Amino acid sequence: MSAALGGWASAGHVTAVRVTPIAFRDPPLLNAAGIHEPYALRSIIELETSTGLVGLGESYGDTEMLADLNATAPQLIGLDPFLLNDLQLRVERSVSNRAQRGLSLAPGTHGDKATLKVLSAFEVACYDLMGQALGHPVCDLLGGKVRDEVPYSAYLFFKYAEHLGSPYAADSWGEAVTPEQLVAQARRMIGEYGFESIKLKGGALDPDLEAAGVRALAAAFPGMPLRIDPNANWSLDLATRLGKELGSLLEYYEDPTPTLEGMAELHRRTGLPLATNMVVTTQEEFRRNVQLNGVQVLLSDHHYWGGLRATQQLAQMCRVFGLGLSMHSNSHLGISLMAMTHLAASVPNLTYACDTHYPWQEEEVIVGGKVTITGGAVRVPDRPGLGVTLDRGALERLHQQYLDCGIVRRDDAAQMRRYDPGFTGELPRYREEAKG
């Protein structure tokens, strides 16, 4: 019986942990780092218990993350899924031991962040198990939902028509490298999914062309909340000029220039609300941001903040310091989307539509296929746990795709060098010095 609930309910104890790497088709989407590779990588996590329940999680699928997940997996045998503090201690010991043995963590990632990523992957699966055992959706375990559906934003990209030497047929979205093509992309995405806000991934093409894209979107969808995210690929002076030109059209201005200090100076110059998923990703950076007033909207992501509980704690910190809150996304499938939805439904001060790449993904690993997005929102399921079931046939197919595709870690810069051999991916690539 679960000690956490005094014997009222039991998910049993963990008897098996399965980590399955998968790859799914990803379009040639342009960004500051380069271009998406033909396949995106994820890991599917299963925690099976002595009562026969199986809890699901989804996380990153690069080589280093898989090594950390697989190194931790044996340490979770016997775990009571309700005891999340015990889970955290087991994960911390495992990842710490891996680092002390001199084994590599993800490039650019220190041990603490690696721990948080692994913790999140397994914590979501534990929440799924708890919900199944109790007969409640995950959002109930997070305090209960404050909204019945979670709004997401149309996530637009400049893109090529197909991958160079594409291993599969070109996607149906076609090319988008002009403002007119971008508006056409938006019309289709909003028409199919009913999104009520727009985010544009910038930092990929000439900044003035991207600014023209923002203006075209504002003209085509008057009054619709609009954001642009150059992923720190604009110099401070360039970000200042374009911020002043576009400011009245933007709901917020996301990561246009590098460093927290740079963002603070940009806010001082323009007065615009700035958002980030790049310069505030740790508690230390949060404290520094409060001192500098660098960004006013945080884009949370349970995958690297340490899970659902940690993101709720982040939300409380944002509330204390008067910061806005939304949610960041990367290429993901339905298990992650449902974890995001349960979490967002339980956070009162998450008042901006969340990011999601989901419309760009054609494949799925859950029974029933893709999660429905209607009116730009995902309805919070009332089924126990996350409310999704693994499609084992799809899992096997996507795992084989992982084995066959030859990609072991995401490298947008290397993919871009197939188009532009001189591409470096340095930040910021687009520079402009203040005049006078």
HELIX and SHEET records of a PDB file:
HELIX    1   1 ALA A    3  LEU A    5  5                                   3    
HELIX    2   2 THR A   63  THR A   72  1                                  10    
HELIX    3   3 ALA A   73  LEU A   76  5                                   4    
HELIX    4   4 LEU A   84  GLN A  100  1                                  17    
HELIX    5   5 GLY A  111  LEU A  134  1                                  24    
HELIX    6   6 VAL A  138  LEU A  141  1                                   4    
HELIX    7   7 PRO A  179  TYR A  193  1                                  15    
HELIX    8   8 PRO A  207  ALA A  220  1                                  14    
HELIX    9   9 LEU A  236  LEU A  246  1                                  11    
HELIX   10  10 GLY A  247  LEU A  249  5                                   3    
HELIX   11  11 LEU A  260  THR A  270  1                                  11    
HELIX   12  12 GLN A  283  LEU A  292  1                                  10    
HELIX   13  13 HIS A  302  TRP A  305  1                                   4    
HELIX   14  14 LEU A  308  VAL A  320  1                                  13    
HELIX   15  15 GLY A  334  ALA A  345  1                                  12    
HELIX   16  16 TYR A  358  TRP A  360  5                                   3    
HELIX   17  17 ARG A  392  CYS A  405  1                                  14    
HELIX   18  18 ASP A  412  MET A  416  1                                   5    
SHEET    1   A 3 VAL A  14  ARG A  25  0                                        
SHEET    2   A 3 TYR A  39  THR A  49 -1                                        
SHEET    3   A 3 VAL A  54  TYR A  60 -1                                        
SHEET    1   B 2 LEU A  30  ASN A  31  0                                        
SHEET    2   B 2 GLY A  34  ILE A  35 -1                                        
SHEET    1   C 2 GLU A 149  PRO A 151  0                                        
SHEET    2   C 2 ALA A 377  ARG A 379 -1                                        
SHEET    1   D 7 ALA A 154  PHE A 157  0                                        
SHEET    2   D 7 ILE A 198  LYS A 201  1                                        
SHEET    3   D 7 LEU A 226  ASP A 229  1                                        
SHEET    4   D 7 TYR A 252  GLU A 254  1                                        
SHEET    5   D 7 LEU A 274  THR A 276  1                                        
SHEET    6   D 7 VAL A 297  SER A 300  1                                        
SHEET    7   D 7 GLY A 324  MET A 327  1                                        
END                                                                             
